[in-house]
Amino acid sequence: MALSGHAVSLLRLLPPEAAHRWAVRFLRGAQALGLPLDGGPHRIAPRRLLGLDFPNPVGLAAGFDKDADAVRAAFALGFGFVEIGSVTPRPQPGNPRPRVFRLPEDGAVINRYGFNSKGLDHAERRLAGLRRRALPGPLGVNLGANGVSDDKAADYATGARRLAPYADYLVVNVSSPNTPGLRTLQDAAALRGLLEPVRAALEDSGPVARPLLLKVAPDLEPADIDDIAGIAGAGGPPLLDGLIVGNTTVARPASLRSALAGEAGGLSGRPLMAPSTAILGAFRERLGPDLPIIGVGGIADGQDAAAKRAAGATLIQLYTGLIYRGPALIRAAAEAFDTPPPPA
Ligand SMILES: Cc1cc2nc3c(=O)[nH]c(=O)nc-3n(C[C@H](O)[C@H](O)[C@H](O)COP(=O)(O)O)c2cc1C
């Protein structure tokens, strides 16, 4: 059963948060009934990295399936890997509604969900259930911090300790703009202090080493990029196995046309493509060819996927493009990601 563009158009008739809720519910129901959806994951340009086998290079970005409710269905739509979360240690409701806004004229979304999460207990139950049967591709677990937490850094180690046994890779997300003070954890000293205990928690959590990735904001200054690249690329036992570049932006490009462009929160979708790809390229330049970087931000067609590859992405993820284009985008992005550009 193909999840057609019509279903996506129907969902867009609902207010954005309701559409999101219904999409997750529909997918959760479809997976419970064993409906084949699009029969994925697509097998296009499979690759092995981080010690994992990816049936294709296109992943579902964090934030769609925050509580691990629809992982199997996301693979069935075609994704080559799925990242759940962000999960916070304790459940929290997030910000007051409305907190998600579509900007259709711009192919964009602004969200200020503020880490609404059912918490670690719920995620652990869901993930333990999933693991009873093998998944068809890698599962990432993206960790967040509680808004009212006194020790946000410790929240990540707690999350890593609890969820590492169920994850193929873990992500420390210090780049969401909707939790006050969170993004200051991207400073070099704070970052080392945060990553060392997470790394230790991962080493304690079992015999299999789980790769650890850091998700950064697309709003970094060159000095921040140098600092983070220094930590990611440093010799000795590595603190990080890869980067995800990047999250939503707090910037508001002058080109935005929608009346909702002034809403507070993180902007995603088409206007994020150029700035997030530039930051990706800056990281790749500083890091050399080896460290895996997942490119995410604004992928709306095959050309965008190819541009992420050209800037140095090893894999890509998307979310907002799915809202406007539907699951057909997954195949288009996977095919284009692997097609060399025509000679100039
Ligand atoms: C509604 C919404 C919620 C999101 N929630 C999270 C989240 O909880 N954790 C996270 O790391 N990123 C979150 N993101 C960011 C996405 O994972 C992605 O980095 C960003 O949207 C850019 O990609 P896109 O332009 O393809 O959407 C969210 C994005 C959206 C649109």
PDBQT file of the ligand as one rigid body, heavy atoms in Angstrom, charges set to zero:
ROOT
HETATM    1  C1  LIG A 401       8.579  19.765  14.072  1.00  0.00    +0.000 C 
HETATM    2  C2  LIG A 401      10.045  19.475  14.244  1.00  0.00    +0.000 A 
HETATM    3  C3  LIG A 401      10.509  18.904  15.418  1.00  0.00    +0.000 A 
HETATM    4  C4  LIG A 401      11.870  18.619  15.573  1.00  0.00    +0.000 A 
HETATM    5  N1  LIG A 401      12.307  18.029  16.740  1.00  0.00    +0.000 NA
HETATM    6  C5  LIG A 401      13.631  17.683  16.854  1.00  0.00    +0.000 A 
HETATM    7  C6  LIG A 401      14.094  17.004  18.012  1.00  0.00    +0.000 A 
HETATM    8  O1  LIG A 401      13.354  16.672  18.924  1.00  0.00    +0.000 OA
HETATM    9  N2  LIG A 401      15.437  16.716  18.083  1.00  0.00    +0.000 N 
HETATM   10  C7  LIG A 401      16.306  17.034  17.074  1.00  0.00    +0.000 A 
HETATM   11  O2  LIG A 401      17.506  16.733  17.169  1.00  0.00    +0.000 OA
HETATM   12  N3  LIG A 401      15.881  17.672  15.955  1.00  0.00    +0.000 NA
HETATM   13  C8  LIG A 401      14.571  17.990  15.833  1.00  0.00    +0.000 A 
HETATM   14  N4  LIG A 401      14.139  18.623  14.685  1.00  0.00    +0.000 N 
HETATM   15  C9  LIG A 401      15.133  19.016  13.652  1.00  0.00    +0.000 C 
HETATM   16  C10 LIG A 401      15.215  18.021  12.507  1.00  0.00    +0.000 C 
HETATM   17  O3  LIG A 401      15.704  16.779  12.934  1.00  0.00    +0.000 OA
HETATM   18  C11 LIG A 401      16.168  18.565  11.404  1.00  0.00    +0.000 C 
HETATM   19  O4  LIG A 401      17.460  18.679  11.951  1.00  0.00    +0.000 OA
HETATM   20  C12 LIG A 401      15.735  19.920  10.862  1.00  0.00    +0.000 C 
HETATM   21  O5  LIG A 401      14.329  20.007  10.773  1.00  0.00    +0.000 OA
HETATM   22  C13 LIG A 401      16.324  20.226   9.499  1.00  0.00    +0.000 C 
HETATM   23  O6  LIG A 401      15.940  19.263   8.536  1.00  0.00    +0.000 OA
HETATM   24  P1  LIG A 401      14.692  19.484   7.500  1.00  0.00    +0.000 P 
HETATM   25  O7  LIG A 401      14.871  20.833   6.881  1.00  0.00    +0.000 OA
HETATM   26  O8  LIG A 401      14.806  18.341   6.538  1.00  0.00    +0.000 OA
HETATM   27  O9  LIG A 401      13.463  19.395   8.343  1.00  0.00    +0.000 OA
HETATM   28  C14 LIG A 401      12.777  18.925  14.524  1.00  0.00    +0.000 A 
HETATM   29  C15 LIG A 401      12.293  19.490  13.340  1.00  0.00    +0.000 A 
HETATM   30  C16 LIG A 401      10.946  19.762  13.181  1.00  0.00    +0.000 A 
HETATM   31  C17 LIG A 401      10.470  20.360  11.890  1.00  0.00    +0.000 C 
ENDROOT
TORSDOF 0
